[in-house]
Protein backbone atom coordinates (compact mmCIF):
# COMPACT_ATOMS: atom_id res chain seq x y z
CA UNK A 1 0.00 0.00 0.00
CA UNK A 2 0.99 3.57 -0.65
CA UNK A 3 -0.24 6.60 1.23
CA UNK A 4 0.01 10.03 -0.37
CA UNK A 5 -0.65 13.36 1.32
CA UNK A 6 -0.67 16.59 -0.69
CA UNK A 7 -0.16 20.05 0.78
CA UNK A 8 0.64 23.58 -0.29
CA UNK A 9 -2.55 24.54 -2.05
CA UNK A 10 -4.29 27.85 -1.48
CA UNK A 11 -5.56 31.07 -2.96
CA UNK A 12 -3.21 33.09 -5.15
CA UNK A 13 -3.59 35.95 -7.61
CA UNK A 14 -3.00 35.45 -11.30
CA UNK A 15 0.70 35.64 -12.09
CA UNK A 16 1.64 34.30 -8.68
CA UNK A 17 3.33 31.10 -7.61
CA UNK A 18 2.68 28.12 -5.38
CA UNK A 19 4.63 24.99 -4.52
CA UNK A 20 2.73 21.80 -3.86
CA UNK A 21 4.20 18.89 -1.94
CA UNK A 22 3.24 15.24 -1.87
CA UNK A 23 4.56 13.15 0.99
CA UNK A 24 4.59 9.42 0.32
CA UNK A 25 4.75 6.45 2.64
CA UNK A 26 4.35 2.71 2.26
CA UNK A 27 5.93 1.22 -0.86
CA UNK A 28 9.54 2.25 -1.39
CA UNK A 29 9.25 5.81 -2.64
CA UNK A 30 12.59 6.12 -4.33
CA UNK A 31 11.76 3.27 -6.69
CA UNK A 32 8.52 4.81 -7.95
CA UNK A 33 7.68 7.20 -10.70
CA UNK A 34 5.19 9.84 -9.57
CA UNK A 35 2.59 12.00 -11.22
CA UNK A 36 0.49 15.11 -10.65
CA UNK A 37 -3.04 15.52 -11.99
CA UNK A 38 -5.71 18.13 -11.50
CA UNK A 39 -9.47 18.27 -11.72
CA UNK A 40 -11.59 21.37 -12.11
CA UNK A 41 -15.33 21.36 -11.35
CA UNK A 42 -17.26 19.68 -14.12
CA UNK A 43 -14.13 18.55 -15.94
CA UNK A 44 -12.21 15.32 -16.23
CA UNK A 45 -9.03 14.71 -14.28
CA UNK A 46 -6.18 16.13 -16.34
CA UNK A 47 -2.53 15.13 -16.49
CA UNK A 48 -0.18 17.83 -15.22
CA UNK A 49 3.29 16.32 -14.81
CA UNK A 50 5.19 13.10 -14.15
CA UNK A 51 8.68 12.22 -13.01
CA UNK A 52 10.76 9.05 -13.08
CA UNK A 53 12.12 7.43 -9.94
CA UNK A 54 15.51 9.04 -10.49
CA UNK A 55 14.14 12.42 -11.48
CA UNK A 56 15.94 12.16 -14.78
CA UNK A 57 12.78 11.98 -16.90
CA UNK A 58 9.91 14.43 -16.68
CA UNK A 59 6.77 15.01 -18.73
CA UNK A 60 4.34 17.91 -18.67
CA UNK A 61 0.87 18.59 -19.92
CA UNK A 62 0.72 21.11 -22.74
CA UNK A 63 -1.21 23.63 -20.67
CA UNK A 64 1.49 23.85 -17.97
CA UNK A 65 4.67 23.36 -19.97
CA UNK A 66 7.15 26.14 -19.28
CA UNK A 67 5.31 27.29 -16.14
CA UNK A 68 5.29 24.25 -13.84
CA UNK A 69 8.23 22.15 -12.66
CA UNK A 70 8.04 18.71 -11.07
CA UNK A 71 10.86 17.52 -8.83
CA UNK A 72 11.47 15.03 -6.06
CA UNK A 73 13.55 14.47 -2.97
CA UNK A 74 13.88 10.74 -2.40
CA UNK A 75 15.53 11.28 0.99
CA UNK A 76 12.34 13.01 2.13
CA UNK A 77 9.91 10.74 0.25
CA UNK A 78 8.41 13.85 -1.28
CA UNK A 79 7.55 15.03 -4.77
CA UNK A 80 7.00 18.71 -5.54
CA UNK A 81 5.15 20.76 -8.11
CA UNK A 82 6.44 24.29 -8.49
CA UNK A 83 3.77 26.39 -10.21
CA UNK A 84 4.65 29.80 -11.63
CA UNK A 85 2.77 32.35 -13.72
CA UNK A 86 -0.49 30.93 -12.46
CA UNK A 87 -3.68 31.58 -14.42
CA UNK A 88 -7.32 31.41 -13.36
CA UNK A 89 -7.70 28.33 -15.55
CA UNK A 90 -5.18 26.54 -13.29
CA UNK A 91 -7.84 26.52 -10.57
CA UNK A 92 -8.49 22.90 -9.63
CA UNK A 93 -7.95 20.22 -7.02
CA UNK A 94 -4.43 18.86 -7.51
CA UNK A 95 -3.66 15.20 -6.86
CA UNK A 96 -0.43 13.28 -6.72
CA UNK A 97 -0.41 9.67 -7.81
CA UNK A 98 1.75 6.54 -8.03
CA UNK A 99 1.59 4.29 -11.11
CA UNK A 100 0.80 0.59 -11.02
CA UNK A 101 4.17 -0.08 -12.66
CA UNK A 102 6.69 1.85 -10.55
CA UNK A 103 8.99 2.37 -13.54
CA UNK A 104 6.29 3.72 -15.86
CA UNK A 105 6.31 7.49 -16.41
CA UNK A 106 3.07 8.26 -18.17
CA UNK A 107 0.24 10.69 -18.83
CA UNK A 108 -2.77 8.40 -18.62
CA UNK A 109 -4.64 8.42 -15.33
CA UNK A 110 -5.58 4.78 -15.92
CA UNK A 111 -1.95 3.85 -15.31
CA UNK A 112 -2.01 5.20 -11.77
CA UNK A 113 -3.27 3.08 -8.89
CA UNK A 114 -2.69 5.21 -5.80
CA UNK A 115 -3.99 8.73 -5.28
CA UNK A 116 -3.79 11.34 -2.58
CA UNK A 117 -6.80 13.21 -1.24
CA UNK A 118 -5.99 16.33 -3.23
CA UNK A 119 -5.22 19.95 -2.42
CA UNK A 120 -7.24 22.91 -3.70
CA UNK A 121 -5.53 25.58 -5.80
CA UNK A 122 -7.54 28.70 -6.57
CA UNK A 123 -6.17 31.42 -8.83
CA UNK A 124 -8.04 34.71 -8.79
CA UNK A 125 -8.06 37.11 -11.73
N, C-alpha and C positions, 0 to 999 in steps of 0.2 A: 504494500500500500504506500501511497504517496500523499502527503498533506501539503497543501500550498496555501499561503496566506499573503494576499496582496495588501499594500499600503501605499500612501503617498498621494492619493487622489484629493481633489478639492475643487474650489472655485477659483478661476483665474481669468484675467482679461485677455482678450484677443491680442496676440503678439507675445504673450508671456510664456513662461516655461514651468514645467513640473517634472519631477523624477519619481517614477513609480518603482516600488521594490516588490519582489516576490520571494518570500522565504520558504524554502522547501525542507521537508523532513521525510523520513521513511526510506525509500529506495535510494541507493547511493547517488547523490546529486551529481557528483562530478562526472559520472558516466552517462548522463542524460542530456540529450538536446532539450531545448525549452522553447516555448512559443508565447507570444502575446496576441490576444484577440480583443475585439471590442464589439459591443452591441448597443446600438442606439434604439430608442423606443420605436417599435413598429418595423424594425429592420432586422435582417438576418445578422448572425454573428460573423464578423469580418476579420480576416487575417490582417495583423499589423506587422509582426516581425517574428523571426525565429533565429536561433543561434545553436551551433553545434556544441558538443560537450567540451571541446577545447576552446571554444570562442573564435576559432579560426575561420568559420563559415557563418555568414549572416545573410538573411533575406529580409526584404521589406515589401510591404504592400505599396502599390503605386501612389496611393493618396498620402503616404507619410514619408516617402523616400526623400532624403535630403533634409528632413526636419527632425526625425526621430532616430535615436541610436539605441540599439540593444547591446547589453554587455552582461558579464557575469563575474562573480567572485566565488570560485569553488571552495575556497577556504571558509567562506561565510555561508555557503549553501544558498546563495542569493543571486537572482537575476534582476537586472534593472532595465528600465525603459526611460531614457532621457528624451523629453518631448520639448521641442523648441518651436518658436513661431506658431504657437497654437492658434487655431481657427475655431469659430463657433461650430463648424461641422465636425470637429474632433470630439464634441460632447458625446459621451457614451459611458457605459460601464466597461471597464477594462479587466480582462481576465488573463492570468497566466495559466499555462497548460504544459503537461508532459506527454510526449507521444508514446504510443504502444510499443514501438520499436525505439529503444533509447538512442540509436544511432541515426535515426531518420530525422532530417531537417526539412520540414515541409510546410506548405501553405494551407492544406486542406484540414478543416476542423475534424473531419472523420478519422484522421490519423492520430488524434489525441485522445487519450483515455482518462487522464486526471486533470481536474480543473479546480481552480481556487474559487472563492465566493464572490470575487470581483470587488473593484473599487471605483467609485463614481468620479468621473472627471467632467466638470462643467466649464465651458469657455463662454464668457459673456462678450457681446459685441460692443 
